[in-house]
Amino acid sequence: MKDYKLVLKKIGCIIGTVLTISLMVLTTVICFSIKWMFDTWSNLTMDELVYHITAPLEGTNEGMIKEYLDFCIVPTVLVLIFVVILFIAYRKQKKYFVIMGIELVLSFLTATFFVYNAWDELDAGNYVKAQGTYSTFIDDYYVNPADVEITFPGEKRNLIYIFLESMEITYADKDNGGAFERNVIPELTKLAQENEDFSGEDDKLEGGIAMPGTTWTMGAMFANTSGIPLNISIDANSMDTQDAFFPNAIVLGDILERGGYNQTLMIGSDATFGGRELYFTNHGNYKIFDYNYVLDLDLIPDNYKVWWGYEDQKLFDFAKKELLELADQENPFNLTLLTVDTHFEDGYPCEKCPNLFEDNQYANVMACSSSQINELLEWIQQQEFYKNTTIVLVGDHPTMDKDFCVKINDDYVRRVYTTYINSATELKNKTQRKYTTFDNFPTTLAALGIKIEGDRLGLGTNLFSNKQTLTERLDIDIIKSELNKKSKLMEKLAELDENKEDLHIKGDGIPIADIQVGEYQSESSTIPVKLFNISNVNKNIKVANIAVWAKKDQSDLKWKQMELKEDGNYHVDIDVSALGYKTGKYYIHAYIIDEDGKQFILSEDTFDIN
């Protein structure tokens, strides 16, 4: 009996030790993560938190990942080592179970305290409640562009639309409507005062309020161009897993495409991330000029990558050349830019950034961005095409930098920077407007001289008109509350495929891979293709194939089996002669068949034959 009790005691000791150590480690991770979370993102809301937690790591700034590891994981490892040493030291003493019990209780109470405070700070209860509740707010107030008469002017104007990463009017000084003692963005302040920011007769800046579902980059770009929030039932940055991005919505790009516009999106990062490429190609057939595009054209070295891809200084140089090419074409153009240097945390100081604010790097980066934007606009205004071009400058969302705005009074309403330059439409309402980023959708069209029946599109209102915005008619807190809820109309517009295989890649282990299309080999009339970085393959690969076609109906589709080489990757040479030497874009899909006979699509790409 004594041996039996001894065995039970040892088993209980082992289980208790493992449980205590696990709980202490988990508590440490939770507490430090919560502290890091609130330090990193100021004024954090629950929808922003959900976005950050669910957003894929691909494309994330490596500096932020390192900061999290240093702040949260390193202390956790140290705590783990300390606890193990402590338990080893006391393992043969009678106090062992007492110490174990104290550690269990303290860990549980500490974790509960931190989680409860975070829950309360984020108002998570109301957020969770809203996620399970349907509202008819969007359904009632949404104006479908398909139901509205939209009339282009006789002479169509060009559009240059610049999304300024994390740019707020907050950074101006208090005398000019900002919240800082010293103006961090003097050039942008002057631009807003000399042009139109809908501040009325007052020189103090006015800007758009970022509503729920619009407070990260893709959400902001979508809201500004569609008039609705990106509130969806899948992860906020998982739209790149879908075959279409809100296929039933009509947005800015669709309307301008109908008007014959050539459209280009230029960004210094990977456009695939968050569904940006999908959105802008689905709605307006934009040419995508991103980090990958620049690499493919050898405009930067193969190993070049700073910050999120390449810095704004290069973006603006590329934009000047693109503008000259677009201006030489017969059709009007829409060039949309997204800056990146001012992304949190602390921004990217390029070689042009002066040290005006001593050790405040983010202020220096913001000031540099303000100066570079002004420099770009001065160049544009010297070009022949400018006289028939409207420029829209908007901040995408309020900054998420952890400490840049911590000293701002709680009663100050933070708004994103907004300015319309060289508009074709005269302002009818010269009073100060209260508006959101939704209102930029119809306002941008109006600035191009386009007439909108009723002056409303999406949830937005044409700010050049006399018509009230929703935030001028209704309580803003009520609007925010309703936008956090589900909407039948939004589900219809989005038409999401929540069973899409790509959504379950991590959870279900569906195979994925990268595909690389090489340069055309004139000697053999072939194009080499490589399939590599194959992962999540649970069964042996029986065969790897690629499908190639050019026609949309895939009537010219051809299959080619790939060969496994010594480097562990699959290779194949596409015979261009077998494709009839037809010029244009070709599509490639790579598939594998495993030993059970199941077929999976791994990757896809395109190439051009000129």
C-alpha positions as CSV (number, residue, x, y, z in Angstrom):
1,M,0.0,0.0,0.0
2,K,2.9,2.3,0.9
3,D,4.5,1.7,-2.6
4,Y,1.1,2.4,-4.2
5,K,0.8,5.8,-2.4
6,L,4.4,6.6,-3.3
7,V,3.7,6.0,-7.0
8,L,0.5,8.1,-6.8
9,K,2.5,10.9,-5.1
10,K,5.2,10.8,-7.8
11,I,2.6,10.9,-10.5
12,G,0.8,13.8,-8.8
13,C,4.1,15.6,-8.4
14,I,5.0,15.2,-12.1
15,I,1.5,16.3,-13.3
16,G,1.5,19.2,-10.9
17,T,4.9,20.3,-11.9
18,V,4.2,20.2,-15.6
19,L,0.9,22.0,-15.0
20,T,2.4,24.7,-12.9
21,I,5.3,25.4,-15.2
22,S,3.0,25.4,-18.3
23,L,0.6,27.8,-16.5
24,M,3.4,30.1,-15.4
25,V,4.9,30.2,-19.0
26,L,1.5,30.8,-20.5
27,T,0.8,33.6,-17.9
28,T,4.1,35.3,-18.7
29,V,3.4,35.2,-22.5
30,I,-0.1,36.6,-22.0
31,C,0.9,39.4,-19.6
32,F,3.9,40.5,-21.7
33,S,1.9,40.2,-24.9
34,I,-0.9,42.4,-23.5
35,K,1.6,45.0,-22.3
36,W,3.4,44.9,-25.7
37,M,0.1,45.1,-27.5
38,F,-1.0,48.3,-25.8
39,D,2.4,49.8,-26.0
40,T,2.7,49.1,-29.7
41,W,-0.7,50.2,-30.8
42,S,-2.1,53.4,-29.2
43,N,-5.9,53.8,-29.0
44,L,-6.3,50.1,-29.9
45,T,-9.8,48.9,-30.7
46,M,-11.1,45.4,-30.8
47,D,-11.5,45.3,-34.6
48,E,-7.9,46.4,-35.0
49,L,-6.8,43.7,-32.5
50,V,-8.6,41.0,-34.4
51,Y,-7.0,42.2,-37.6
52,H,-3.5,42.1,-36.1
53,I,-3.9,38.7,-34.6
54,T,-5.4,37.1,-37.7
55,A,-3.2,38.9,-40.3
56,P,-0.7,36.5,-41.8
57,L,3.0,37.1,-41.0
58,E,3.9,37.2,-44.7
59,G,4.9,40.8,-45.6
60,T,5.0,41.9,-42.0
61,N,7.9,44.2,-41.0
62,E,10.7,41.9,-39.6
63,G,11.6,44.6,-37.0
64,M,8.2,44.3,-35.4
65,I,8.4,40.5,-35.2
66,K,11.9,40.9,-33.6
67,E,10.5,43.5,-31.1
68,Y,7.8,41.1,-30.0
69,L,10.2,38.2,-29.6
70,D,12.5,40.4,-27.5
71,F,9.8,41.9,-25.4
72,C,7.6,38.8,-24.8
73,I,9.4,35.5,-25.6
74,V,12.8,36.3,-24.1
75,P,11.3,37.1,-20.6
76,T,9.2,33.9,-20.9
77,V,12.3,31.8,-21.5
78,L,14.0,33.4,-18.5
79,V,10.9,32.7,-16.3
80,L,10.8,29.1,-17.5
81,I,14.5,28.7,-16.6
82,F,14.0,30.3,-13.2
83,V,10.9,28.1,-12.4
84,V,12.7,24.9,-13.4
85,I,15.7,25.7,-11.2
86,L,13.4,26.6,-8.4
87,F,11.5,23.3,-8.6
88,I,14.7,21.3,-8.9
89,A,16.1,23.0,-5.8
90,Y,12.9,22.2,-3.7
91,R,12.0,18.9,-5.3
92,K,12.9,16.9,-2.2
93,Q,11.5,19.3,0.4
94,K,8.2,19.2,2.1
95,K,7.5,22.7,0.9
96,Y,7.5,21.5,-2.7
97,F,3.7,21.1,-3.0
98,V,3.1,24.4,-1.1
99,I,5.3,26.3,-3.5
100,M,3.6,24.5,-6.4
101,G,0.1,25.5,-5.1
102,I,1.2,29.2,-4.5
103,E,2.7,29.4,-8.1
104,L,-0.5,28.0,-9.6
105,V,-2.8,30.4,-7.7
106,L,-0.5,33.4,-8.5
107,S,-0.3,32.5,-12.2
108,F,-4.0,32.1,-12.5
109,L,-4.8,35.4,-10.6
110,T,-2.2,37.4,-12.6
111,A,-3.4,36.1,-16.0
112,T,-7.0,36.8,-15.0
113,F,-6.2,40.3,-13.9
114,F,-4.4,41.2,-17.2
115,V,-7.0,39.5,-19.4
116,Y,-9.9,41.2,-17.6
117,N,-8.3,44.7,-17.9
118,A,-7.6,44.1,-21.6
119,W,-11.1,42.9,-22.1
120,D,-12.5,46.0,-20.4
121,E,-10.1,48.4,-22.1
122,L,-11.0,47.0,-25.6
123,D,-14.8,46.9,-24.7
124,A,-14.5,43.3,-26.0
125,G,-17.9,42.3,-24.6
126,N,-19.8,44.7,-26.8
127,Y,-17.6,43.8,-29.8
128,V,-18.3,40.0,-29.3
129,K,-22.0,40.7,-28.9
130,A,-22.1,42.9,-32.0
131,Q,-20.4,40.1,-34.1
132,G,-23.4,37.9,-33.5
133,T,-26.0,40.6,-34.2
134,Y,-27.3,41.7,-37.6
135,S,-28.0,45.4,-38.2
136,T,-29.9,47.0,-41.1
137,F,-27.9,50.2,-40.9
138,I,-25.7,49.6,-44.0
139,D,-28.7,48.0,-45.8
140,D,-30.8,51.1,-45.1
141,Y,-28.3,53.8,-45.9
142,Y,-26.2,52.2,-48.7
143,V,-26.6,53.8,-52.1
144,N,-25.8,51.4,-54.8
145,P,-23.9,53.0,-57.7
146,A,-25.8,50.7,-60.1
147,D,-29.0,52.5,-59.1
148,V,-27.7,56.0,-59.6
149,E,-27.1,58.0,-62.8
150,I,-23.4,58.9,-63.0
151,T,-22.5,61.2,-65.9
152,F,-19.0,62.0,-67.1
153,P,-18.0,65.4,-68.3
154,G,-17.3,66.0,-72.0
155,E,-13.6,66.3,-71.3
156,K,-12.5,63.7,-68.7
157,R,-9.9,64.6,-66.1
158,N,-7.0,62.6,-64.9
159,L,-6.8,61.5,-61.3
160,I,-3.8,61.1,-59.0
161,Y,-4.9,59.5,-55.8
162,I,-2.3,59.2,-53.1
163,F,-2.9,57.2,-49.9
164,L,-0.5,58.6,-47.2
165,E,0.3,55.8,-44.8
166,S,-0.8,56.7,-41.2
167,M,-1.1,60.4,-42.0
168,E,-3.3,62.5,-39.6
169,I,-4.1,66.2,-39.3
170,T,-3.2,65.5,-35.7
171,Y,0.5,66.1,-36.5
172,A,-0.1,69.8,-37.3
173,D,0.3,72.3,-34.6
174,K,-2.7,73.4,-32.4
175,D,-3.1,76.7,-34.2
176,N,-3.7,74.9,-37.4
177,G,-6.1,72.3,-36.1
178,G,-3.6,69.7,-35.1
179,A,-2.7,68.5,-31.6
180,F,1.0,69.0,-31.4
181,E,2.9,72.0,-30.1
182,R,5.2,72.1,-33.2
183,N,3.9,71.3,-36.7
184,V,5.4,68.1,-38.0
185,I,3.8,68.3,-41.4
186,P,4.2,72.0,-42.5
187,E,4.0,71.4,-46.2
188,L,0.9,69.2,-46.0
189,T,-0.7,71.8,-43.7
190,K,-0.1,74.5,-46.3
191,L,-1.4,72.3,-49.1
192,A,-4.7,71.7,-47.2
193,Q,-5.1,75.4,-46.4
194,E,-4.5,76.4,-50.0
195,N,-6.7,73.8,-51.5
196,E,-9.8,71.9,-50.2
197,D,-10.1,70.0,-47.0
198,F,-13.7,71.0,-46.2
199,S,-12.8,73.1,-43.2
200,G,-15.0,76.0,-44.4
201,E,-13.6,79.5,-43.8
202,D,-11.4,78.3,-41.0
203,D,-7.7,77.8,-41.6
204,K,-7.7,74.9,-39.1
205,L,-7.4,71.6,-40.9
206,E,-10.3,69.2,-41.3
207,G,-10.1,65.5,-42.1
208,G,-12.0,62.3,-42.4
209,I,-12.9,60.1,-39.4
210,A,-11.8,56.5,-39.7
211,M,-14.8,54.3,-38.8
212,P,-14.8,50.6,-37.7
213,G,-13.7,48.4,-40.5
214,T,-11.4,51.1,-42.0
215,T,-8.5,51.4,-39.6
216,W,-5.9,49.3,-41.4
217,T,-4.5,49.8,-44.9
218,M,-6.6,47.5,-46.9
219,G,-9.7,48.4,-45.0
220,A,-8.9,52.1,-45.5
221,M,-8.2,51.8,-49.2
222,F,-11.5,49.9,-49.6
223,A,-13.5,52.3,-47.6
224,N,-12.2,55.4,-49.5
225,T,-13.0,53.9,-52.9
226,S,-16.2,52.0,-52.1
227,G,-17.9,53.9,-49.3
228,I,-18.3,50.9,-47.1
229,P,-16.3,49.2,-44.3
230,L,-14.3,46.1,-44.8
231,N,-16.3,44.1,-42.2
232,I,-16.1,40.5,-43.3
233,S,-16.5,37.1,-41.7
234,I,-13.0,35.9,-42.5
235,D,-9.7,37.3,-41.3
236,A,-9.3,41.0,-42.2
237,N,-6.2,40.4,-44.4
238,S,-7.3,37.1,-45.9
239,M,-9.1,38.5,-48.9
240,D,-6.1,37.3,-51.0
241,T,-7.5,33.8,-50.5
242,Q,-10.7,34.6,-52.5
243,D,-11.3,34.4,-56.2
244,A,-12.9,37.8,-56.2
245,F,-12.9,40.9,-53.9
246,F,-16.5,42.0,-53.2
247,P,-17.6,41.0,-56.7
248,N,-21.1,42.5,-56.3
249,A,-19.9,46.0,-55.2
250,I,-19.4,48.8,-57.7
251,V,-16.5,51.0,-56.6
252,L,-14.3,53.9,-57.8
253,G,-12.2,51.7,-60.1
254,D,-15.2,50.2,-61.8
255,I,-16.8,53.6,-62.5
256,L,-13.5,55.0,-64.0
257,E,-12.9,51.8,-66.0
258,R,-16.4,52.3,-67.5
259,G,-15.3,55.8,-68.4
260,G,-12.3,54.5,-70.3
261,Y,-9.5,55.3,-67.8
262,N,-6.1,53.6,-67.7
263,Q,-5.5,52.7,-64.1
264,T,-2.3,51.9,-62.2
265,L,-1.6,51.1,-58.5
266,M,1.9,51.8,-57.3
267,I,3.1,50.6,-53.9
268,G,6.5,49.9,-52.4
269,S,5.5,46.5,-50.9
270,D,4.0,43.2,-52.1
271,A,0.5,44.0,-53.5
272,T,-0.7,40.5,-52.9
273,F,-0.8,41.1,-49.1
274,G,-4.3,41.7,-47.7
275,G,-5.9,41.3,-51.1
276,R,-4.8,44.6,-52.5
277,E,-3.8,43.2,-55.9
278,L,-7.1,41.2,-56.1
279,Y,-9.2,44.3,-55.2
280,F,-7.6,46.6,-57.7
281,T,-7.4,44.1,-60.6
282,N,-11.0,43.0,-60.0
283,H,-12.3,46.5,-59.8
284,G,-10.8,48.6,-62.6
285,N,-8.2,46.3,-64.1
286,Y,-5.4,48.3,-62.5
287,K,-1.8,47.7,-63.6
288,I,0.0,46.6,-60.4
289,F,3.3,48.3,-60.0
290,D,4.6,46.9,-56.7
291,Y,7.8,45.6,-55.1
292,N,7.6,42.4,-57.1
293,Y,7.0,44.3,-60.3
294,V,10.0,46.5,-59.7
295,L,12.2,43.4,-59.0
296,D,11.0,41.7,-62.2
297,L,12.0,44.8,-64.3
298,D,15.4,45.0,-62.5
299,L,14.6,48.5,-61.4
300,I,16.2,47.6,-58.1
301,P,18.8,45.0,-57.3
302,D,17.6,41.4,-56.7
303,N,18.5,41.4,-53.0
304,Y,17.2,44.9,-52.4
305,K,14.7,45.2,-49.6
306,V,14.3,48.0,-47.0
307,W,11.4,48.4,-44.6
308,W,8.4,46.8,-46.5
309,G,10.0,46.6,-49.9
310,Y,11.4,49.8,-51.3
311,E,11.2,53.3,-49.8
312,D,9.0,56.3,-50.9
313,Q,11.9,58.1,-52.5
314,K,12.0,55.4,-55.1
315,L,8.2,55.2,-55.3
316,F,8.0,58.9,-56.2
317,D,10.8,58.6,-58.8
318,F,9.0,55.6,-60.4
319,A,5.7,57.6,-60.3
320,K,7.1,60.5,-62.2
321,K,8.1,58.2,-65.1
322,E,4.8,56.4,-65.0
323,L,2.9,59.7,-65.1
324,L,4.8,60.8,-68.2
325,E,4.0,57.5,-69.9
326,L,0.3,57.7,-68.9
327,A,0.0,61.3,-70.0
328,D,1.2,60.3,-73.5
329,Q,-1.7,57.9,-73.9
330,E,-5.0,59.0,-75.4
331,N,-7.3,57.9,-72.6
332,P,-7.5,59.6,-69.2
333,F,-5.6,58.0,-66.3
334,N,-5.9,57.2,-62.7
335,L,-2.6,56.7,-60.9
336,T,-3.1,55.5,-57.3
337,L,-0.1,55.6,-54.9
338,L,0.4,54.2,-51.4
339,T,3.3,55.5,-49.4
340,V,5.0,53.3,-46.8
341,D,7.8,55.1,-45.0
342,T,5.5,56.5,-42.3
343,H,4.2,53.0,-41.3
344,F,4.5,52.3,-37.6
345,E,6.6,51.5,-35.6
346,D,8.7,54.8,-35.9
347,G,8.8,54.8,-39.7
348,Y,11.7,54.4,-42.1
349,P,14.2,57.3,-42.2
350,C,15.5,57.5,-45.8
351,E,18.6,59.4,-46.8
352,K,16.5,62.5,-47.5
353,C,15.1,62.7,-43.9
354,P,16.5,65.7,-41.9
355,N,17.0,65.5,-38.2
356,L,14.5,68.3,-37.3
357,F,13.1,66.7,-34.2
358,E,16.2,65.4,-32.5
359,D,15.7,61.8,-31.3
360,N,12.1,61.6,-32.4
361,Q,12.5,59.4,-35.5
362,Y,8.8,59.1,-36.3
363,A,8.4,62.9,-36.3
364,N,11.4,63.2,-38.6
365,V,10.0,60.6,-41.0
366,M,6.6,62.3,-41.0
367,A,8.3,65.7,-41.7
368,C,10.3,64.0,-44.5
369,S,7.1,62.6,-46.0
370,S,5.4,66.0,-45.9
371,S,8.4,67.5,-47.7
372,Q,8.6,64.7,-50.3
373,I,4.9,64.8,-51.1
374,N,5.1,68.6,-51.6
375,E,8.2,68.1,-53.9
376,L,6.3,65.6,-56.0
377,L,3.3,67.9,-56.3
378,E,5.5,70.8,-57.4
379,W,6.9,68.6,-60.1
380,I,3.4,67.5,-61.2
381,Q,2.2,71.1,-61.3
382,Q,4.9,71.9,-63.7
383,Q,3.8,69.2,-66.2
384,E,1.5,69.9,-69.1
385,F,-1.0,67.2,-68.0
386,Y,-1.6,68.9,-64.6
387,K,-4.2,71.5,-65.9
388,N,-6.6,68.6,-66.6
389,T,-5.6,66.5,-63.5
390,T,-7.2,66.3,-60.0
391,I,-5.1,65.2,-57.1
392,V,-6.5,63.6,-53.9
393,L,-4.3,63.2,-50.8
394,V,-5.7,61.1,-48.0
395,G,-4.3,59.4,-44.9
396,D,-5.2,55.8,-45.0
397,H,-5.9,55.5,-41.2
398,P,-4.8,56.9,-37.9
399,T,-1.3,55.8,-36.9
400,M,-0.9,52.7,-34.7
401,D,2.5,53.9,-33.5
402,K,2.7,53.2,-29.7
403,D,3.9,56.6,-28.4
404,F,3.6,59.2,-31.1
405,C,0.2,60.5,-30.0
406,V,0.2,59.5,-26.3
407,K,0.2,63.2,-25.1
408,I,-2.9,64.1,-27.1
409,N,-5.9,65.2,-25.0
410,D,-8.7,62.5,-24.9
411,D,-11.2,65.0,-26.2
412,Y,-9.3,65.6,-29.4
413,V,-10.8,63.8,-32.4
414,R,-8.1,62.2,-34.5
415,R,-8.8,62.5,-38.2
416,V,-6.9,61.4,-41.3
417,Y,-5.4,64.0,-43.5
418,T,-7.6,64.9,-46.5
419,T,-7.0,67.4,-49.3
420,Y,-8.4,67.8,-52.8
421,I,-6.2,69.8,-55.3
422,N,-7.3,71.2,-58.7
423,S,-10.9,70.0,-58.4
424,A,-13.2,70.5,-61.4
425,T,-16.2,71.2,-59.0
426,E,-16.9,74.3,-57.0
427,L,-17.7,74.0,-53.3
428,K,-21.4,74.7,-52.6
429,N,-21.2,74.3,-48.8
430,K,-18.6,76.6,-47.4
431,T,-19.1,75.6,-43.8
432,Q,-16.9,73.2,-41.9
433,R,-17.9,69.6,-42.7
434,K,-18.0,66.6,-40.4
435,Y,-17.2,63.6,-42.5
436,T,-15.7,60.1,-42.6
437,T,-13.4,58.4,-45.1
438,F,-16.5,56.8,-46.7
439,D,-17.4,60.3,-48.1
440,N,-14.2,60.3,-50.3
441,F,-15.8,57.8,-52.7
442,P,-18.4,60.2,-54.2
443,T,-16.3,63.3,-53.5
444,T,-13.5,62.0,-55.6
445,L,-15.8,61.4,-58.6
446,A,-17.3,64.9,-58.1
447,A,-13.8,66.4,-58.0
448,L,-13.3,65.0,-61.5
449,G,-16.4,66.8,-62.7
450,I,-18.5,63.7,-62.7
451,K,-22.2,64.3,-61.9
452,I,-23.8,62.0,-59.3
453,E,-27.6,61.8,-59.0
454,G,-28.4,62.5,-55.4
455,D,-24.8,63.2,-54.5
456,R,-24.5,60.0,-52.5
457,L,-22.7,56.7,-53.1
458,G,-22.1,53.8,-50.7
459,L,-22.4,55.3,-47.2
460,G,-20.6,58.4,-48.5
461,T,-21.8,61.9,-49.5
462,N,-20.3,64.3,-52.1
463,L,-18.6,66.9,-49.8
464,F,-18.7,69.5,-52.6
465,S,-22.5,69.4,-52.4
466,N,-25.0,70.8,-49.9
467,K,-26.1,67.4,-48.8
468,Q,-25.4,66.3,-45.3
469,T,-23.1,63.4,-44.5
470,L,-24.3,60.6,-42.3
471,T,-22.1,61.9,-39.5
472,E,-23.7,65.3,-39.8
473,R,-27.2,63.7,-39.6
474,L,-26.7,60.9,-37.0
475,D,-24.8,60.4,-33.8
476,I,-21.4,59.1,-34.6
477,D,-21.3,56.6,-31.7
478,I,-24.5,55.0,-32.9
479,I,-23.0,54.7,-36.4
480,K,-19.9,53.1,-35.1
481,S,-21.9,50.6,-33.0
482,E,-24.1,49.7,-36.0
483,L,-21.0,49.2,-38.3
484,N,-19.6,46.7,-35.9
485,K,-22.6,44.4,-36.4
486,K,-23.2,42.0,-39.3
487,S,-25.1,43.1,-42.4
488,K,-27.0,41.0,-44.9
489,L,-26.2,43.5,-47.7
490,M,-22.4,43.3,-46.9
491,E,-22.6,39.5,-47.1
492,K,-24.3,39.8,-50.5
493,L,-21.7,42.3,-51.8
494,A,-18.8,40.3,-50.5
495,E,-20.0,36.8,-51.6
496,L,-17.2,35.2,-49.6
497,D,-16.2,31.6,-50.0
498,E,-15.5,30.6,-46.4
499,N,-14.7,27.0,-47.5
500,K,-11.9,28.2,-49.8
501,E,-9.0,25.8,-49.5
502,D,-6.5,28.6,-49.1
503,L,-8.2,29.7,-45.9
504,H,-7.5,26.4,-44.4
505,I,-3.9,25.9,-45.5
506,K,-2.4,26.3,-42.0
507,G,-5.1,24.5,-40.2
508,D,-5.7,21.6,-42.5
509,G,-2.3,21.2,-44.0
510,I,-3.3,21.7,-47.6
511,P,-0.1,21.7,-49.8
512,I,1.3,25.0,-51.0
513,A,4.4,26.0,-53.0
514,D,6.1,28.8,-54.9
515,I,6.4,28.9,-58.6
516,Q,9.1,30.7,-60.6
517,V,8.9,31.5,-64.3
518,G,12.3,32.1,-65.9
519,E,13.4,34.1,-68.9
520,Y,12.6,33.0,-72.5
521,Q,15.4,30.9,-73.9
522,S,15.6,31.9,-77.6
523,E,17.9,29.1,-78.6
524,S,15.4,26.4,-77.5
525,S,12.2,28.4,-77.8
526,T,11.4,27.5,-74.2
527,I,10.5,29.1,-70.9
528,P,11.8,27.4,-67.7
529,V,9.5,26.9,-64.8
530,K,10.4,25.8,-61.3
531,L,8.2,24.6,-58.4
532,F,9.9,25.1,-55.0
533,N,9.3,25.7,-51.3
534,I,6.7,22.9,-51.3
535,S,5.1,22.5,-47.8
536,N,2.2,20.9,-46.0
537,V,2.5,17.8,-48.1
538,N,1.2,14.9,-45.9
539,K,1.6,12.2,-48.5
540,N,4.3,11.4,-51.0
541,I,4.0,13.3,-54.3
542,K,3.3,10.9,-57.1
543,V,3.4,13.5,-59.9
544,A,3.6,17.2,-60.4
545,N,2.0,18.9,-63.4
546,I,1.5,22.4,-64.8
547,A,-1.4,23.7,-66.8
548,V,-0.8,26.5,-69.3
549,W,-3.3,28.5,-71.3
550,A,-3.9,31.9,-72.8
551,K,-7.7,32.1,-73.6
552,K,-10.1,32.9,-70.8
553,D,-12.2,29.9,-71.6
554,Q,-9.1,27.7,-71.4
555,S,-9.9,26.2,-74.7
556,D,-6.1,26.2,-75.5
557,L,-5.1,24.6,-72.2
558,K,-2.1,22.3,-72.3
559,W,-0.6,20.0,-69.6
560,K,3.0,19.4,-68.9
561,Q,4.5,17.0,-66.4
562,M,7.3,18.4,-64.2
563,E,10.6,16.6,-63.4
564,L,12.0,16.3,-59.9
565,K,15.7,17.4,-60.0
566,E,18.6,16.9,-57.6
567,D,17.9,20.2,-55.9
568,G,14.7,18.8,-54.6
569,N,12.5,21.0,-56.8
570,Y,10.3,20.3,-59.8
571,H,11.3,21.7,-63.1
572,V,9.9,21.9,-66.6
573,D,10.5,23.7,-69.9
574,I,7.5,25.1,-71.7
575,D,7.8,24.8,-75.4
576,V,6.6,28.1,-76.9
577,S,6.3,26.6,-80.3
578,A,3.7,24.2,-78.9
579,L,1.7,27.3,-77.9
580,G,1.8,28.5,-81.4
581,Y,4.1,31.4,-80.6
582,K,1.0,33.4,-79.8
583,T,1.7,36.8,-78.1
584,G,0.1,38.0,-74.9
585,K,-0.4,36.8,-71.4
586,Y,-0.3,33.2,-70.4
587,Y,-1.5,31.6,-67.2
588,I,0.2,28.8,-65.3
589,H,-1.3,26.6,-62.5
590,A,0.9,24.0,-60.8
591,Y,-0.7,20.8,-59.4
592,I,0.5,17.7,-57.6
593,I,-1.1,14.3,-57.2
594,D,-0.3,12.5,-54.0
595,E,0.1,8.7,-53.5
596,D,-3.6,8.5,-52.6
597,G,-4.6,10.0,-56.0
598,K,-5.7,13.3,-54.6
599,Q,-4.9,16.4,-56.7
600,F,-4.0,19.8,-55.2
601,I,-3.3,23.1,-56.8
602,L,-0.1,24.5,-55.3
603,S,0.6,27.8,-57.0
604,E,-0.1,30.0,-60.0
605,D,1.7,32.6,-62.1
606,T,1.6,34.3,-65.4
607,F,4.1,35.2,-68.2
608,D,4.0,37.2,-71.3
609,I,5.1,36.3,-74.8
610,N,5.9,39.4,-76.9
